[in-house]
Amino acid sequence: MVKLRISLTEDEKHSLLQLRVDKSFKTKSRITKRTIEVAKAFGIGVDEEKVFHVFRDFEVEIEPGDIVYVTGESGSGKSVLLKAVARELAKHPEFGGVITDEDVEVKPREILIHGVGVDAADAMRILSHVGLNEAYLFLRRYRELSDGQKYRYKLAKAFWSGKKTIIFDEFASTLDRVTARVVAYLAQKFCRRHGLTLIAATTHEDLLEDLNPDLLIWKGFGSYVEVKRFDPKPRPCSILKFVRIEEGGYEDYKQLSQFHYIGHRISYLRKVFKAVVELDGRRELAGVIVYVHPYLDLAARNIAIPTIKILRKKLGPRRYAEFIDRCFSRIARVVVHPKYRGIGLGTMLVRETMPRVGTPYVEALAVMARYNPFFEKAGMKRIEYESKTRRNIEKFLIELESTGIQPDLIHSRRYLRKTLKKLSQRSLRKLASMAKHLLPPKRKKANLLGRSGDVNIENLIEILTEIRAKPEYFIWRNPHIPCPMKIARKN
């Protein structure tokens, strides 16, 4: 039997729940030939009743918003404590309802982007917080995930449940220990950011640094329990201490390119840096950042550096192109292995390599930055801009709708194939002409006509599915390199 003595006190700052737990088991063996032999050998009563105490007058104080780490020996009673605490906390509105790992239901065919959030943008933000921030991962079903990804998704479901208290038994116990530390870090970070109470129990004792608890409960056999309360401060994931940033090559990018939603070959390569985790005698490639030569013209760059337009007229086309190439580098890819996502490795890669690329300015164009602001965390500045391309996309989507095509479905090949076959060649030619102008310069020469001179529907589908939201623009100025704009104006 479990007895809970509750005294709830309130002051101006917080509520405090004081729990007293008593739990014991009574055992008595039945008389058999073998039990009698044991009794004779050790001089004990075969039918004597024995009381085993799991918790004896154990008291603990839990506050709303606490991160509680319950650990200790297997079979010592951690699960008993969690069940008792879950039942009691559910009675108190200060803790905002309770959800346990057993309460989290996930259907095998459930698509991640549909499982959490009020809309797609909200879902991407929540999934990013648990390290599931990859475009194709958003579209995958639960049954297609690895064990580590499934565990992260179950956490995301718990976070999205609306409950303010999350209790997980055997927390991350089935994961490899590096992934477990990453998951622990992400879980406590999310809960603190959103004011959630997290109670996590596991026999593993290696999560103290990353779970960064307010309260540690260590349970031994019998009724022995240790309790420590901390005053935790924000700190980075422990894995980052074992990360080394080194200069790499294209082969390093190829090794991780499968984890990027674009993933195809990169042109105009300038430099590649890699993040390597050196832990337990192993070296593992955890991330890469790829720098390439810049685009000649960018509307957002002109907004960020207004004097650049004047320089273009002064230098002339050839010297201006050389000037831009000498002064700017563009971040083309930042790829982090799924195992290490969410702990700040992308930010670390950007922040530590920008000064090493050797140009006065570093630029980045990224769609994912809307949902995961790691470029800004690394020190880059976001530039708000309205480009001609953006206006053309809006105009094109209106034209699509006028022909009976739903703009929201242009990334479904099956839908496009069915719908485009109903259009006349005149309508198809108009759409093809507009669509080609929205592609990058190297793709504008894409052939859309078949041998008969009619629009090749499959080629048009290929282009339509490439049209995506325009990326955000970021720029960083290296303070250790003289300002090239001032030098160019003087010359």
C-alpha positions as CSV (number, residue, x, y, z in Angstrom):
1,M,0.0,0.0,0.0
2,V,1.2,3.5,-0.8
3,K,0.3,6.4,1.5
4,L,0.8,9.9,0.4
5,R,0.7,12.8,2.8
6,I,0.2,16.0,1.0
7,S,0.6,19.6,2.2
8,L,0.2,22.2,-0.5
9,T,1.6,25.6,0.4
10,E,1.4,28.7,-1.7
11,D,3.2,32.0,-1.6
12,E,3.7,34.8,-4.2
13,K,6.1,32.7,-6.3
14,H,5.1,29.1,-6.4
15,S,3.2,26.1,-5.1
16,L,5.1,23.3,-3.3
17,L,3.9,19.7,-3.2
18,Q,5.2,17.6,-0.3
19,L,4.8,13.8,-0.7
20,R,5.3,11.1,1.9
21,V,5.5,7.6,0.5
22,D,5.3,4.3,2.4
23,K,5.4,1.1,0.4
24,S,6.0,-2.4,1.7
25,F,5.4,-6.0,0.5
26,K,4.4,-8.9,2.7
27,T,5.6,-12.4,1.7
28,K,4.8,-15.8,3.1
29,S,5.8,-19.1,1.4
30,R,3.6,-22.1,1.2
31,I,4.8,-25.5,2.7
32,T,6.3,-27.8,0.1
33,K,9.1,-30.4,0.3
34,R,11.6,-27.9,-1.2
35,T,10.6,-25.0,1.0
36,I,10.9,-27.2,4.1
37,E,14.5,-28.1,3.0
38,V,15.3,-24.4,2.7
39,A,13.9,-23.8,6.2
40,K,16.0,-26.6,7.7
41,A,19.2,-25.4,6.0
42,F,18.9,-21.8,7.2
43,G,16.9,-22.2,10.3
44,I,14.0,-20.0,9.3
45,G,10.2,-20.5,9.6
46,V,8.8,-21.8,6.3
47,D,5.5,-20.0,6.7
48,E,6.8,-17.0,8.6
49,E,5.5,-13.7,7.2
50,K,8.2,-11.3,6.1
51,V,7.8,-7.6,5.4
52,F,10.0,-5.9,2.8
53,H,10.1,-2.1,2.8
54,V,10.5,-0.3,-0.5
55,F,9.8,3.2,0.8
56,R,9.6,3.9,4.6
57,D,8.5,7.4,5.6
58,F,10.0,8.8,2.4
59,E,9.3,12.5,1.9
60,V,10.0,14.5,-1.2
61,E,9.0,18.0,-2.3
62,I,8.2,18.7,-6.0
63,E,7.4,22.1,-7.4
64,P,5.6,22.8,-10.7
65,G,8.2,23.2,-13.5
66,D,10.8,20.9,-11.7
67,I,13.0,18.5,-13.7
68,V,13.2,15.4,-11.6
69,Y,15.7,12.6,-12.3
70,V,14.9,9.3,-10.6
71,T,17.7,6.7,-10.9
72,G,19.2,3.8,-9.0
73,E,19.4,0.1,-9.0
74,S,17.1,-2.0,-11.2
75,G,14.1,-3.4,-9.2
76,S,14.6,-1.0,-6.3
77,G,11.2,0.6,-6.6
78,K,11.6,3.6,-9.1
79,S,8.4,2.6,-11.0
80,V,6.4,2.3,-7.8
81,L,7.4,5.8,-6.9
82,L,6.5,7.2,-10.4
83,K,3.1,5.6,-10.4
84,A,2.4,7.0,-6.9
85,V,3.6,10.5,-7.9
86,A,1.6,10.4,-11.2
87,R,-1.7,9.5,-9.3
88,E,-1.1,12.3,-6.8
89,L,0.0,15.1,-9.1
90,A,-3.0,14.4,-11.4
91,K,-5.2,15.6,-8.5
92,H,-3.6,19.1,-8.3
93,P,-4.4,21.7,-10.9
94,E,-1.1,23.5,-10.2
95,F,0.6,20.7,-12.2
96,G,-1.7,21.1,-15.2
97,G,-2.6,17.4,-15.8
98,V,-0.3,14.4,-16.1
99,I,0.8,12.3,-19.1
100,T,3.0,9.2,-18.8
101,D,5.0,7.3,-21.4
102,E,2.2,4.6,-21.3
103,D,-0.4,7.3,-22.2
104,V,1.4,8.3,-25.4
105,E,-0.4,6.7,-28.3
106,V,1.2,6.7,-31.8
107,K,-0.3,5.0,-34.8
108,P,2.3,3.1,-37.0
109,R,1.2,4.9,-40.2
110,E,1.0,8.3,-38.5
111,I,2.8,11.0,-40.5
112,L,5.0,13.2,-38.3
113,I,3.8,16.6,-39.6
114,H,0.2,15.6,-38.8
115,G,0.9,14.3,-35.3
116,V,1.6,17.5,-33.5
117,G,1.0,21.3,-33.7
118,V,-2.0,23.4,-34.7
119,D,-0.6,23.8,-38.2
120,A,2.4,22.8,-40.3
121,A,4.6,25.7,-39.1
122,D,3.8,24.9,-35.4
123,A,4.4,21.2,-36.1
124,M,7.8,21.9,-37.6
125,R,8.8,24.0,-34.6
126,I,7.8,21.3,-32.1
127,L,9.6,18.5,-34.1
128,S,12.7,20.7,-34.4
129,H,12.8,21.1,-30.6
130,V,13.2,17.3,-30.3
131,G,15.8,17.1,-33.1
132,L,13.5,15.9,-35.9
133,N,14.2,18.9,-38.0
134,E,14.6,17.5,-41.5
135,A,12.3,18.2,-44.4
136,Y,11.8,14.6,-45.6
137,L,11.6,13.4,-41.9
138,F,8.5,15.7,-41.5
139,L,6.8,13.6,-44.2
140,R,7.7,10.1,-42.9
141,R,5.5,7.7,-41.0
142,Y,6.2,6.7,-37.5
143,R,6.9,3.1,-38.4
144,E,9.7,4.2,-40.8
145,L,11.7,5.9,-38.1
146,S,14.7,4.5,-36.2
147,D,14.4,3.7,-32.5
148,G,16.0,7.0,-31.5
149,Q,13.7,9.0,-33.8
150,K,10.6,7.1,-32.5
151,Y,11.6,8.0,-29.0
152,R,12.0,11.7,-29.9
153,Y,8.6,11.7,-31.6
154,K,6.9,10.2,-28.5
155,L,8.4,13.0,-26.5
156,A,7.1,15.5,-29.1
157,K,3.6,13.9,-28.7
158,A,3.8,14.2,-24.9
159,F,4.9,17.9,-25.2
160,W,2.0,18.5,-27.5
161,S,-0.6,16.7,-25.4
162,G,-1.6,19.8,-23.5
163,K,-0.5,18.3,-20.2
164,K,1.9,20.3,-18.0
165,T,3.5,17.3,-16.2
166,I,5.3,14.6,-18.2
167,I,6.4,11.3,-16.5
168,F,8.5,8.8,-18.4
169,D,9.6,5.5,-16.9
170,E,12.7,3.8,-18.3
171,F,13.6,7.1,-19.8
172,A,15.8,6.7,-23.0
173,S,16.9,3.3,-21.6
174,T,16.6,1.5,-25.0
175,L,18.8,4.1,-26.7
176,D,22.6,4.1,-27.2
177,R,24.1,6.3,-24.5
178,V,25.1,9.1,-26.8
179,T,21.6,9.4,-28.2
180,A,20.2,9.1,-24.6
181,R,22.2,12.1,-23.5
182,V,21.1,14.1,-26.5
183,V,17.4,13.2,-25.9
184,A,17.8,14.1,-22.2
185,Y,19.2,17.5,-23.1
186,L,16.4,18.2,-25.6
187,A,13.7,17.1,-23.2
188,Q,14.7,19.3,-20.2
189,K,15.4,22.2,-22.5
190,F,11.9,22.1,-24.0
191,C,10.2,21.6,-20.6
192,R,12.0,24.5,-19.0
193,R,11.2,26.8,-22.0
194,H,7.5,25.9,-21.8
195,G,7.2,25.6,-18.0
196,L,6.5,21.9,-18.0
197,T,7.3,19.5,-15.1
198,L,9.4,16.5,-16.2
199,I,9.9,13.4,-14.1
200,A,12.2,10.8,-15.7
201,A,13.3,7.5,-14.3
202,T,16.0,5.1,-15.5
203,T,18.6,2.8,-14.1
204,H,21.3,4.7,-16.2
205,E,23.1,7.2,-14.1
206,D,24.9,9.0,-17.0
207,L,22.2,11.7,-17.6
208,L,22.8,14.0,-14.7
209,E,24.7,16.6,-16.7
210,D,22.3,16.7,-19.7
211,L,19.0,16.3,-17.8
212,N,20.3,19.1,-15.5
213,P,17.7,18.3,-12.9
214,D,16.2,20.5,-10.1
215,L,15.8,17.3,-8.1
216,L,17.8,14.0,-8.0
217,I,16.3,10.9,-6.4
218,W,18.6,7.9,-6.1
219,K,16.8,4.7,-5.1
220,G,18.7,1.7,-3.6
221,F,17.5,-1.7,-2.6
222,G,15.4,-1.8,0.6
223,S,14.1,1.5,1.8
224,Y,17.3,3.5,1.1
225,V,16.8,6.7,-0.8
226,E,19.0,9.7,-1.4
227,V,17.5,13.1,-2.4
228,K,19.4,16.1,-3.7
229,R,18.0,19.5,-4.8
230,F,20.1,21.6,-7.2
231,D,19.9,25.2,-8.5
232,P,20.4,24.4,-12.2
233,K,21.7,26.9,-14.7
234,P,21.4,26.7,-18.5
235,R,24.3,24.9,-20.0
236,P,25.1,23.2,-23.3
237,C,24.8,19.5,-24.1
238,S,27.7,17.5,-22.7
239,I,28.3,16.0,-26.1
240,L,29.6,19.4,-27.4
241,K,32.6,19.1,-25.2
242,F,33.8,16.2,-27.4
243,V,33.2,18.0,-30.7
244,R,36.2,19.0,-32.9
245,I,35.7,21.3,-35.9
246,E,38.2,20.5,-38.6
247,E,38.7,21.4,-42.3
248,G,37.2,18.7,-44.4
249,G,36.4,17.9,-48.0
250,Y,33.7,17.0,-50.4
251,E,33.7,13.3,-49.4
252,D,32.7,14.4,-45.9
253,Y,29.6,16.2,-47.3
254,K,28.8,13.2,-49.5
255,Q,28.8,11.0,-46.4
256,L,26.0,13.1,-44.8
257,S,24.3,14.4,-47.9
258,Q,21.6,11.8,-47.5
259,F,20.4,13.6,-44.4
260,H,19.7,16.9,-46.3
261,Y,16.4,17.5,-48.1
262,I,18.2,18.7,-51.3
263,G,21.3,16.5,-51.1
264,H,22.4,16.7,-54.7
265,R,25.9,17.7,-56.0
266,I,27.2,21.1,-55.0
267,S,29.0,23.4,-57.5
268,Y,31.5,26.3,-57.1
269,L,32.8,24.7,-53.9
270,R,35.0,27.0,-51.7
271,K,35.6,25.2,-48.4
272,V,34.2,22.3,-46.3
273,F,34.5,22.0,-42.5
274,K,33.4,19.0,-40.5
275,A,32.3,18.4,-36.9
276,V,33.8,15.2,-35.4
277,V,32.7,13.7,-32.1
278,E,35.6,12.0,-30.3
279,L,34.1,9.9,-27.5
280,D,34.9,6.6,-25.9
281,G,37.8,6.0,-28.3
282,R,35.8,6.6,-31.4
283,R,35.6,9.3,-34.0
284,E,32.2,9.9,-35.6
285,L,31.3,12.4,-38.3
286,A,28.5,14.5,-36.7
287,G,28.1,17.4,-39.2
288,V,29.4,19.3,-42.1
289,I,29.2,22.9,-43.4
290,V,29.8,23.7,-47.0
291,Y,30.9,27.1,-48.3
292,V,30.6,28.0,-52.0
293,H,31.3,31.0,-54.2
294,P,28.6,33.7,-54.0
295,Y,25.8,34.6,-56.4
296,L,26.6,37.7,-58.4
297,D,23.3,39.5,-57.5
298,L,21.0,39.2,-54.5
299,A,18.2,41.7,-53.7
300,A,18.7,41.1,-50.0
301,R,22.4,41.8,-50.2
302,N,21.6,45.2,-51.8
303,I,19.4,45.9,-48.8
304,A,22.0,44.8,-46.3
305,I,24.8,46.8,-48.0
306,P,23.2,49.8,-49.9
307,T,26.6,51.1,-51.2
308,I,27.1,47.9,-53.2
309,K,24.9,49.3,-56.0
310,I,27.2,52.3,-56.3
311,L,30.2,50.0,-56.5
312,R,28.6,48.1,-59.3
313,K,28.4,51.2,-61.5
314,K,31.9,52.3,-60.5
315,L,33.7,49.0,-61.1
316,G,32.0,47.7,-64.2
317,P,30.7,44.2,-64.8
318,R,34.0,42.3,-64.8
319,R,35.7,44.0,-61.8
320,Y,32.4,43.9,-59.9
321,A,32.1,40.1,-60.4
322,E,35.7,39.7,-59.2
323,F,35.0,42.0,-56.2
324,I,31.9,40.0,-55.1
325,D,33.7,36.7,-55.4
326,R,36.6,38.0,-53.3
327,C,34.4,39.5,-50.6
328,F,31.6,37.0,-50.1
329,S,31.2,33.3,-49.3
330,R,27.8,31.6,-49.2
331,I,26.8,28.8,-46.9
332,A,25.3,26.2,-49.2
333,R,24.7,23.4,-46.7
334,V,24.7,22.8,-43.0
335,V,24.1,19.1,-42.4
336,V,23.9,17.5,-39.0
337,H,23.7,13.8,-38.4
338,P,20.2,12.9,-37.1
339,K,21.7,11.5,-33.9
340,Y,23.1,15.0,-33.0
341,R,20.3,17.3,-34.0
342,G,18.9,19.8,-31.6
343,I,21.9,20.2,-29.3
344,G,23.4,23.3,-31.1
345,L,25.8,21.6,-33.3
346,G,24.6,23.5,-36.4
347,T,25.1,26.8,-34.6
348,M,28.5,25.7,-33.5
349,L,29.5,24.8,-37.0
350,V,28.4,28.2,-38.4
351,R,29.9,30.3,-35.6
352,E,33.3,28.6,-35.5
353,T,33.9,28.3,-39.3
354,M,32.8,31.7,-40.5
355,P,36.0,33.4,-39.4
356,R,38.0,30.6,-41.0
357,V,36.5,30.8,-44.5
358,G,38.6,33.9,-45.3
359,T,36.2,36.4,-46.8
360,P,34.9,39.7,-45.3
361,Y,31.3,38.6,-45.6
362,V,29.4,35.3,-45.2
363,E,25.9,34.9,-46.6
364,A,23.2,32.2,-46.2
365,L,19.9,31.5,-47.8
366,A,17.8,29.0,-46.0
367,V,14.1,28.0,-45.7
368,M,14.6,25.9,-42.5
369,A,15.8,29.0,-40.7
370,R,12.2,30.0,-40.3
371,Y,11.7,27.2,-37.9
372,N,15.2,26.8,-36.4
373,P,17.0,30.1,-36.0
374,F,20.5,28.7,-35.7
375,F,22.1,31.2,-38.2
376,E,21.0,34.1,-35.9
377,K,22.3,32.2,-32.8
378,A,25.6,31.9,-34.6
379,G,25.8,35.7,-35.0
380,M,24.4,36.2,-38.5
381,K,21.9,39.0,-39.2
382,R,18.5,38.3,-40.8
383,I,17.6,40.7,-43.6
384,E,14.0,41.3,-44.4
385,Y,13.4,41.8,-48.1
386,E,10.8,41.6,-50.8
387,S,12.3,40.3,-54.1
388,K,11.1,40.2,-57.6
389,T,11.2,36.4,-57.5
390,R,8.9,36.3,-54.5
391,R,6.4,38.5,-56.4
392,N,6.7,36.3,-59.5
393,I,6.0,33.2,-57.4
394,E,2.8,34.8,-56.0
395,K,1.8,35.8,-59.5
396,F,2.5,32.3,-60.8
397,L,0.4,30.6,-58.0
398,I,-2.5,32.9,-58.8
399,E,-2.2,31.8,-62.5
400,L,-2.1,28.2,-61.4
401,E,-5.3,28.6,-59.5
402,S,-7.0,30.2,-62.5
403,T,-6.3,27.0,-64.5
404,G,-7.9,24.8,-61.9
405,I,-4.7,23.7,-60.2
406,Q,-4.6,23.9,-56.4
407,P,-1.3,25.7,-55.5
408,D,-1.1,23.7,-52.2
409,L,-0.9,20.5,-54.1
410,I,1.9,21.3,-56.7
411,H,4.3,19.1,-54.8
412,S,2.2,16.0,-55.4
413,R,3.3,14.4,-58.7
414,R,0.2,12.2,-58.8
415,Y,-2.1,15.2,-58.5
416,L,-0.2,17.2,-61.1
417,R,-0.1,14.4,-63.6
418,K,-3.9,13.9,-63.3
419,T,-4.6,17.7,-63.5
420,L,-2.2,18.8,-66.2
421,K,-3.4,16.2,-68.7
422,K,-6.8,18.0,-68.8
423,L,-5.2,21.4,-69.9
424,S,-4.8,22.6,-73.4
425,Q,-1.3,22.9,-75.0
426,R,-1.8,26.7,-74.9
427,S,-2.3,26.7,-71.1
428,L,0.6,24.3,-70.6
429,R,2.9,26.5,-72.7
430,K,2.0,29.6,-70.6
431,L,2.5,27.7,-67.3
432,A,5.9,26.3,-68.6
433,S,7.1,29.7,-69.6
434,M,6.2,31.3,-66.2
435,A,7.6,28.3,-64.2
436,K,11.0,28.4,-66.0
437,H,11.5,32.0,-64.9
438,L,11.2,31.0,-61.2
439,L,14.1,28.5,-61.4
440,P,17.8,29.2,-60.6
441,P,19.8,30.4,-63.6
442,K,21.5,27.0,-64.2
443,R,18.0,25.4,-64.5
444,K,16.3,28.1,-66.8
445,K,17.4,26.2,-69.9
446,A,15.4,23.1,-68.9
447,N,13.8,21.6,-71.9
448,L,10.0,21.3,-71.6
449,L,9.1,20.4,-75.1
450,G,8.8,17.0,-76.6
451,R,9.7,15.9,-80.1
452,S,6.3,17.0,-81.4
453,G,6.7,20.5,-80.0
454,D,4.1,20.0,-77.3
455,V,4.9,20.5,-73.6
456,N,6.3,17.4,-72.0
457,I,4.1,17.0,-68.9
458,E,6.7,15.0,-67.0
459,N,9.3,17.7,-67.4
460,L,6.8,20.4,-66.4
461,I,5.9,18.4,-63.3
462,E,9.7,18.2,-62.5
463,I,9.9,22.0,-62.5
464,L,6.6,22.6,-60.6
465,T,7.7,20.4,-57.8
466,E,11.0,22.3,-57.5
467,I,9.2,25.6,-56.8
468,R,9.3,26.2,-53.0
469,A,9.1,29.0,-50.5
470,K,11.8,31.6,-51.0
471,P,14.6,31.3,-48.3
472,E,15.5,33.8,-45.6
473,Y,18.7,35.8,-46.1
474,F,21.4,36.1,-43.5
475,I,24.7,38.0,-43.5
476,W,27.8,38.1,-41.3
477,R,30.6,40.6,-41.4
478,N,34.1,39.5,-40.3
479,P,35.3,42.2,-37.9
480,H,39.0,41.1,-38.3
481,I,39.1,41.9,-42.1
482,P,39.2,45.5,-43.3
483,C,35.9,46.7,-44.8
484,P,36.2,46.0,-48.5
485,M,33.5,48.6,-49.4
486,K,35.5,51.5,-48.0
487,I,38.7,50.3,-49.8
488,A,36.8,49.9,-53.1
489,R,35.2,53.4,-52.9
490,K,38.6,55.0,-52.3
491,N,40.1,53.2,-55.3
